[in-house]
Structures are given as structure tokens and as C-alpha cells.
Amino acid sequence: MKIVLIGPVYPYKGGIAHYTGMLFRTLEKKHEVSMISYKLQYPRFLFRKQQKDFSSDLFKVEPCKYLINTMNPFNIVRVGQKIKKIEPDLVIIQWWHPYFAPCYRLLEISIGKKIQKMFICHNVFPHERFPMDRFLTKLVLKHGDSFIVHSESDAEDLLTIKPKAKYKNNPHPTYNMFRIKNMSKDQAREELGISESEKVLLFFGFVREYKGLKYLLRAMPMIRSKMSDVRLMVVGTFGEDKEDYIEIINECQISECVDIVDGYTPDNEVEKYFTACDLVVCPYESATQSGIVQIAYGFEKPVIATNVGGLPDVVTDGKTGFIIEPRNSGALAEAVEKYYRENQEAVFAECVKEEAYRFSWDRMVEAIMSLGKDGSSNK
């Protein structure tokens, strides 16, 4: 097929840029793919932090055309006309936030109705809802021809916008590209200054209220009361509420066993944190899916996750990790204690390996092709 793929890629930061880069590499093995990214993704007044990271080109896509200025309607129309001239069989667009609604709607109009448009929905609605988000989302997605979602909850949200949508619910594929040095656990811990004997938990990624870090912090005294050698690494970018988390750490008297690495983690630094840990914890209050689980699986690490959104679809309780109820520090503590008490590391790692195909990029492309060719739905 002749495909145009639209979304962020290197040097843009973040999981969706990683995702788009991996998808491009898999698609281009068998198809003719044109990669189009942003000349301007977010304006500075909306996103003040650095949007690009040139420190590692691990996910670099060549060739990629950086054409789209999401704030310039004349630019967007021109890009749509360029896509139309390519005469693709399929245009695949990454969707994760209604900010892109005006840009993508104008792009849809410029491309025209004859060219099939598929949206990969990382979230149908944003994690942090706001007025008009449903209207903006519907403005774009109701004109899509087919959709990929990564959780049943996102499928349900999609059907509230487009009741007869043609879609596939395919698990978020695994990120296995972060293994650059093939470090051993001992090597990773030595680099981080963590002893071989310690039990290490990892919370990774942007720290936001809905990700439930406060419940994990409050679980630490309970965990430490049974296992005094447990350490928690919190690696990610905090928002303006960082002091609230510091207050919890001080209140719980756990500062000596919690390591905070505040800030964006470059791609070539990810490996040491996941390799050093025993267990990845995603104590989210709400979620559709999580790329953090798929990074963990890329390092054959089990995951404790909450029973929200699509997380139970990817974490198999008792096999690749544990599923617990959200907002429950006691349940978190019990799951961590059970994991170590039953010495589950090797068993869970083997189960993660057995799930490799279900979370493969090849399977993801198969789902795209089944929709792109015949529009079949898995409803």
C-alpha cells in the first residue's frame, strides 16, 4: 500500500513520538510510506517546556518531512494538497489531544473524502478533561474512515462519537528499542548507586495527579514495615505540584528510600532505570492505556497496575504482574510484598516473553492492514 503517516517523530519528545517512529519502521518493511511531522507542534504559550531532544536519535525517521504548522491554516491546507498529490491508499493520523482538532479537521477537508483516513487513538478523550473537548474530538473523529484503539474503554468512547465506527482494538505494542547497551542489572545499579541487595520499585514518566503517585508514596511505609530494603525510584517530570509530593514523602518519613529524578529522561538514559528495577508500578487513578507498561515489557519487567481503562487488558494478573484497585495504598503494599515473598521475578519475566507476539509491532501493522484493506471491524 501507499501510505502517508502523520504524527510526531524525533526530535520531538515523548511516547507518541517513539510510537510513530517504531510504527514507521515496521510499516516501511512492506509498504511505501511517506512520513509527515510538524514544523510547529505546540506554540510556546501553550507548551513552555522544550519540545525537542537531540541527545539521542534512537527513534529517528529518515526520510521525514517536517511540514505541518498546527497554528497556520494556510500551511495546513497546503500540506493537505501535497498529500492529495501523493495519491495514497491510506493516511494514518496519530490522535491524542483535542488541541489538534482545528488542524486535523482542516487537513481532512484538504485531503478530500476519496482518500481513506485512519486515526490511531492513543486517547479518544484527553486524560485531563476540559470544556469543549468532546465537541472538538467529535469534530475530527466523526469524519475518520477507520480507527485503531488500544483499550476497550477507548473503543467505548469512540462509539459514543461515531456509533458505527470501523475499528480494531489492538494492544499498545512493546517499546524494545531502549536496550542500547544491554546492561546487566548489576551494571545499571552500580551506575545509579544502588546496592545489589536492595529491592527496587520504579515509577516512570510524567508525574500527574491522575497517575496516582501519592498512593504509592503512602504505601511505602507499609512496604518497609515488612521489607526494610525496598527502594522506590520516581523518574519523571513533575508539574507545579511537586511540593505536594515532597510533603507526602516527609510526612511518611520515607526520604531515605525514595529517589527522585525530576526532569525529562533522554532516550539513551531510559535503559538504566528499567534494568535496575525489579518491578514497575503504575498506580493510576484513571487511564486508557500506558506506554510505560510497554517499556517495562521491553525489559521483561513485570508491572503492578490498577484496574482502570485498558491496563487490565495488557497486564495479566498473576502472570505478567498484578492488577489492584485504584486509590488503594494498602492493596499496593500487599501486591509488592506478595511479589517479593513469592519470589516471582523469573516466573513473571518468562510470562512477559510469552506475550511478545501479542504486543508486537508486526501484529499492530496486521491490524492496520485489515482495516485499511477491507474496513472490517472487531465490534
Salt bridges, closest charged atoms under 4 A:
GLU108 OE1 - ARG105 NH1 2.97
ASP133 OD2 - ARG129 NE 2.48
GLU191 OE2 - LYS272 NZ 3.64
GLU198 OE2 - ARG231 NE 2.88
GLU209 OE2 - LYS214 NZ 2.70
ASP229 OD2 - LYS199 NZ 2.85
GLU256 OE2 - ARG224 NH2 3.43
ASP259 OD1 - ARG231 NH1 2.94
ASP262 OD2 - LYS242 NZ 3.06
ASP267 OD1 - HIS18 NE2 2.74
GLU269 OE1 - LYS272 NZ 2.58
ASP278 OD1 - LYS185 NZ 2.63
ASP278 OD1 - ARG189 NH2 3.17
GLU285 OE1 - ARG327 NE 3.44
GLU337 OE2 - ARG341 NE 3.03
GLU342 OE2 - ARG341 NH1 3.85
GLU345 OE2 - LYS185 NZ 2.70
GLU350 OE1 - LYS353 NZ 3.91
GLU355 OE2 - ARG358 NH2 3.08
